[in-house]
Amino acid sequence: MQLPQDILNEIRTATGRTFGQPKTELLGGGNIDRAFRLTDASECFFVKCAPAPDYPRLKAEAQGLTALQAALAVTVPRVISHGVTGDHAFLLLEYLNLAPADDRGAAEFGFSLARLHRVTDTTFGWESDNFIGTTVQHNSRHTEWPIFWREERLRPQLALAAPGMGRDLFDEGQKLAEGCEAFFSDYRPRPSLLHGDLWAGNWGLDENGLPVIFDPAVYFGDREAEIAMTELFGRLPDAFYQAYHSAWPLDPGYEVRRDLYNLYHVLNHFNLFGGNYLAQARALIQGLLAQISC
């Protein structure tokens, strides 16, 4: 499969390169968009393509990458261009060769992520809504973290899940959302800059062994929400957690709050893919409600 010609023309304009005989290679691993490696005689580029109506999602990704790069804490692919042409939307990034993860690189990632999380703001949220997968991620600003998590994370996902999860479980989810402040009686997180979608597939090491992150869903939130997701869909290497904890230890009660944070992503996966994620969401909701009633 070749890169659409109208996108190649836009890339020529954005980069000032002729790409007289470009080589394009369709890359695997993407669940949502098509991705290509575009090569000429001297440089490689990463190109993500989607239907034109999906441009807001690619634009939000570009904005997130730019914000992460500005933090100067961890490497991200440099954004070169993005836009819409014809029936296609595209995002053009520098291409980074990724190497297999090792303990040294994982430890460096732990230190780097702690530095990223020390970039703070006065409120929780982001300058605009963005996307978690293809789902809109709501980011209205709040000064209180439990209110943000209830109104911008749990309730939107519960509303999307309502038709498929059954009335009883939906009501339990709403009860949990209403009572989620109980998990923060002795814990007051500050707004940290988060990647926002940091599972095992969204990080790697570059050819120099330095950590790289990509495919973000950025916002300012509790850093524990980030660490929680790294444990959800395949834990990162132990060296990562040891380094992060040595740089910035987590507070008591994290193990319970981890389930509250990961419920958001499990509900999102149920809304996107269905299947066994509903049983996982039910177990999390009921386990968390039991914590409230203790």
C-alpha positions in Angstrom: 0.0 0.0 0.0 1.4 3.4 -1.0 1.2 6.7 0.7 -1.7 8.7 -1.0 -0.3 11.1 -3.6 -2.1 14.2 -2.2 -0.5 13.6 1.2 2.9 13.2 -0.5 2.4 16.5 -2.3 1.6 18.3 1.0 4.7 16.7 2.6 6.8 18.1 -0.3 5.5 21.5 0.4 6.0 21.3 4.2 9.5 20.0 4.0 10.8 21.7 0.9 12.0 18.3 -0.4 11.3 16.9 -3.8 11.1 13.2 -3.0 11.9 12.4 -6.6 11.8 8.7 -6.0 10.4 8.3 -2.4 10.2 4.9 -0.8 7.1 4.3 1.4 6.7 1.4 3.7 3.4 0.6 5.5 4.1 0.0 9.1 2.3 -2.4 11.3 1.1 -2.1 14.9 -1.4 0.7 14.6 -5.0 -0.1 15.7 -6.6 3.0 14.3 -4.6 4.8 11.6 -2.4 3.8 8.8 1.3 4.6 9.3 4.1 4.8 6.8 7.8 5.3 6.8 8.7 7.7 4.1 12.4 7.7 3.0 14.4 9.6 0.5 18.1 9.6 -0.1 19.0 11.2 3.2 16.2 11.2 5.7 13.2 9.2 7.1 9.8 10.5 8.1 6.9 9.0 10.0 3.5 9.7 8.4 0.2 8.9 10.0 -2.9 8.9 7.8 -6.6 9.0 8.6 -9.8 10.0 6.8 -10.2 13.8 6.6 -13.0 13.9 9.3 -10.5 12.5 11.8 -8.1 15.5 11.5 -9.0 16.9 14.9 -7.6 13.7 16.5 -4.3 14.0 14.6 -4.1 17.7 15.4 -4.6 17.0 19.1 -1.9 14.4 18.9 0.5 17.0 17.3 -0.4 19.5 20.1 0.3 16.9 22.7 3.7 16.0 21.3 4.6 19.6 21.1 3.8 20.2 24.7 5.7 17.1 25.8 8.7 18.2 23.8 8.6 21.7 25.4 8.9 20.1 28.8 12.5 18.9 28.0 12.1 15.8 30.1 11.9 12.9 27.7 12.3 12.5 23.9 9.3 12.7 21.6 9.1 12.6 17.8 9.4 16.1 16.4 6.2 17.4 14.8 6.9 18.6 11.2 3.5 19.2 9.7 -0.2 18.1 9.9 -3.2 19.0 7.9 -6.0 17.9 5.6 -5.8 17.3 1.8 -8.6 15.9 -0.2 -10.1 12.9 1.6 -7.1 12.5 3.9 -5.8 13.8 7.1 -2.1 13.4 7.9 0.5 13.9 10.7 4.2 14.1 9.7 6.8 13.4 12.3 10.5 12.7 12.4 11.2 9.0 12.2 13.0 7.5 15.2 14.6 4.1 15.1 13.5 2.2 18.2 15.7 -0.4 19.9 14.6 -3.2 22.2 14.0 -2.2 25.8 16.5 -3.1 28.5 16.8 -2.4 32.2 19.1 0.5 31.8 16.8 2.3 29.3 13.7 1.4 31.5 15.4 3.0 34.5 16.2 6.1 32.5 12.6 6.2 31.5 11.5 6.1 35.1 13.8 9.1 35.9 12.6 11.0 32.8 8.9 10.5 33.6 9.4 11.8 37.1 10.9 14.9 35.6 8.0 15.3 33.2 5.5 15.0 36.1 7.3 17.8 37.9 6.0 20.1 35.2 2.9 21.5 36.8 0.0 23.9 36.4 -2.5 25.6 38.6 -5.5 23.5 37.5 -6.3 20.0 36.3 -7.3 19.6 32.7 -6.0 20.9 29.4 -6.5 23.8 26.9 -8.9 21.7 24.9 -10.5 18.3 24.7 -8.4 15.7 22.9 -8.8 11.9 22.3 -8.1 8.6 24.1 -8.0 6.2 21.2 -10.9 7.5 19.1 -13.0 8.6 22.1 -13.2 12.2 23.0 -11.3 12.9 26.2 -12.9 15.8 28.1 -10.5 18.2 29.7 -12.4 21.1 31.1 -10.4 22.8 33.9 -11.0 22.1 37.6 -9.2 23.2 40.7 -10.2 20.0 42.6 -8.8 16.7 41.3 -11.7 14.4 42.5 -14.2 16.6 40.7 -12.1 16.6 37.6 -11.9 12.8 37.7 -15.6 12.4 38.3 -16.9 14.9 35.7 -14.2 14.7 33.0 -13.2 11.0 33.2 -15.7 8.6 34.9 -19.1 10.1 34.0 -18.4 10.6 30.2 -17.2 7.0 29.9 -20.2 5.7 32.0 -22.5 7.6 29.7 -21.0 6.0 26.6 -21.1 2.5 28.2 -24.7 2.8 29.6 -26.5 1.1 26.6 -24.3 -2.0 26.9 -23.5 -2.4 30.6 -27.0 -2.8 32.1 -28.9 -0.6 34.4 -27.6 -2.1 37.7 -23.9 -1.8 36.8 -24.5 1.7 35.4 -26.1 2.7 38.7 -23.2 1.3 40.6 -20.8 3.2 38.4 -22.6 6.4 39.1 -22.6 5.7 42.8 -18.8 5.2 42.6 -18.4 8.5 40.6 -20.5 10.4 43.1 -18.4 9.0 46.0 -14.9 9.1 44.5 -13.9 12.0 46.8 -13.6 9.4 49.5 -10.4 8.1 48.0 -8.8 11.5 48.5 -9.5 12.4 52.1 -5.8 12.3 52.9 -4.3 12.8 49.5 -4.1 16.0 47.6 -2.3 15.6 44.2 -1.0 18.5 42.3 -1.5 18.9 38.5 1.3 17.2 36.7 1.9 17.1 33.0 0.9 13.6 31.9 1.4 11.7 28.6 -2.2 10.5 29.3 -2.1 7.2 27.4 1.0 5.6 28.7 0.7 1.9 28.2 3.6 -0.5 27.2 3.0 0.1 23.5 3.5 3.9 23.7 7.1 4.1 24.7 10.4 2.7 23.6 14.1 3.4 23.4 15.8 5.2 20.5 19.0 3.9 18.9 21.0 5.6 21.6 19.2 3.8 24.3 17.2 6.9 25.5 13.5 6.7 26.3 10.9 7.9 23.7 7.2 8.4 24.2 4.5 8.9 21.5 0.8 8.7 20.8 -0.1 11.0 23.8 -3.5 12.2 25.2 -2.0 14.9 27.4 -3.5 16.8 30.3 -2.6 18.0 33.7 -3.6 15.4 36.3 -2.5 13.2 39.2 0.8 11.5 38.3 -0.5 8.4 39.9 -3.0 8.1 37.0 -0.1 7.8 34.6 1.7 5.2 36.7 -1.5 3.2 37.1 -1.9 2.9 33.4 1.6 1.5 32.9 0.4 -1.4 35.0 -2.8 -2.1 33.2 -2.0 -3.5 29.8 1.3 -5.2 30.5 3.6 -3.8 33.2 6.7 -1.9 32.2 10.1 -3.5 33.4 10.7 -3.4 37.1 13.7 -1.1 36.6 11.3 1.6 35.5 9.3 1.5 38.7 12.4 1.3 40.9 13.8 4.4 39.2 10.6 6.4 39.3 10.0 5.6 43.0 13.5 6.5 43.9 13.1 9.9 42.1 9.6 10.5 43.5 7.9 7.9 45.7 4.2 7.4 45.4 1.9 8.2 48.4 0.2 5.7 50.6 -3.1 4.4 49.2 -1.9 4.3 45.6 -2.9 0.6 45.2 -6.5 1.5 45.7 -6.5 4.7 43.7 -4.8 2.7 40.9 -8.0 0.8 40.3 -10.1 4.0 40.2 -7.8 5.4 37.6 -7.6 2.3 35.5 -11.4 2.0 35.5 -11.4 4.9 33.1 -9.3 3.1 30.5 -11.1 -0.2 31.0 -14.5 1.5 30.4 -13.0 3.2 27.3 -11.8 -0.2 26.0 -15.3 -1.6 26.6 -16.8 1.4 24.7 -14.3 0.9 21.8 -14.0 -2.9 21.6 -16.7 -4.5 23.9 -15.9 -8.0 24.9 -14.4 -9.0 28.3 -13.7 -5.4 29.3 -17.2 -5.3 30.8 -16.4 -8.0 33.3 -13.2 -6.2 34.1 -15.1 -3.0 34.6 -17.7 -4.7 36.8 -14.9 -6.1 39.1 -13.3 -2.7 39.4 -16.5 -0.9 40.2 -17.7 -3.3 42.8 -14.2 -3.6 44.4 -14.0 0.2 44.6 -17.5 0.5 46.1 -16.5 -2.0 48.7 -13.6 0.3 49.7 -16.0 3.2 50.1 -18.3 1.2 52.3 -15.6 -0.1 54.6 
